[in-house]
Amino acid sequence: MVTFLEILGSLGVFLFGMKVLSEGTQKVAGQRMRHVMATMTKNRASGVATGFGVTCLLQSSSATTVIVVSFVNVGLLTLIESIGVIMGANLGTTVTAWIIAAVGKFSLAKIAIPIIGIGVPFIFIGKGRAKGWGEVLIGFGLLFFGLGLLKEAVPDVKGMLASEDANVKAQAEAVLEFIKSLSGKGYLSYLIFLVLGVVLTLMVQSSSAAMAITVTLAMNGWIGFEESAFVVLGENIGTTVTAWLA
């Protein structure tokens, strides 16, 4: 129960960091970003690149999708042009997974705390864009801090199996046995993990956060590569719900 609450809390810090980062980026470059999206989507290649770049900045393919849909509604983008931007947005959202994989082996608190410390003065002293830059820095810091907490909250399966505590060892074996039972059903197993990915994204309303959970579980040995690949695929399917709602 404690571990579940720790995972929930670390996920909350991660999501809050994404929110602060997204809002700060929009304050710093909101109007300019909209101008870029309106002018640099006239061919498919530049549309994909624009969608990729904007999503990397906002750390949210859903936010990019909502902007694109609003542009289509007011006639700034055609339906054909919007397809390229949304494709780029879905490519851009994978950057979060690369960040987790790249920095997951390091102590993220050592990175996060200094970044937050640099950003705080901008919030209290700065105005306008300067305050926005403060939010960007704090958002990045909270993002890394949340990932660090998530990494610590998810126990290492090898450590649990090697534990001298019989209860801890039994819990690890029970969870692994359950995952193994889901994995031994052929193509049905792939469908199960795909659906789990969709449901996880719908629950947390962020494919990046869902991906963070999946990559952390895979890094700690709870799920294998094939299972995690189909969960991630489901998470990217789940994030399309935003486009339907928009």
C-alpha positions, 0 to 999 in steps of 0.5 A: 500500500505504501509503495502504491502511494509513493508511486502515485505521489511521484507520478503527481510530481511528474505530472505537475512538473509537465503542467508547469513546464507547458504553461511556462513555455506557452508564456515564453513563446506562446504567440511566436509558437502559434505563428510558427505553426501557422507559417511552417506547415505548408508542406508535409516535411515541415509540418512533421518537424513543427509538430515534433519541435512544439511537442518537445517544448510543451512536453505534451502531444495532447496540447499540440493536438488541441492547438492544431484542431483549433487552427483547423477549426478557424481555417489557419490549417487545412486537414491535410496540413494538420495530419503532418503536424499531429504525426510530428507531435506523436514522434515528439512525445517519445522524447520523454521515454528517451530522457527517462532511459538516458538519465534513469541510471543517475541520481535525478535529485542532483539534477532537479534541485539545482534547476528548481533553485535557479528557477525560483528567483525568476518567479518572485523577481521576474515579470512577463517572459522572465517569470515564464522562464522561471516556470520552465526551469521549475517545470524541468526540475519537477519533471526530473524530481518526479522521475527520481521519486518514481525510480525509487518508489518502484522496487528492483525485482532482483533485489526483492527476489534475493531478499532474506525477508520471506514475505518480500520474496513471496510478493515479488514471485506472486507479481512475476507469476501473474505477469507471466500468466498474462504473457503466455497467451500468444497474440492474446497477450499482446492485445492484453498489454496493448489494452493495459497501455490504453487504459493507463493513459486514459487514467493519468491523461498523459502518455508521457506519464504512462510511458514513464511508469512503463519504462521504470517497470521495465528497467526494474525487471518487472516486465519484459521488452515485448510486454513493455513495447505493446504497453507503450503502443497502447499508451500512444493509442490512448493519447489520441482520445484528446484529439477526438475530444477536441 
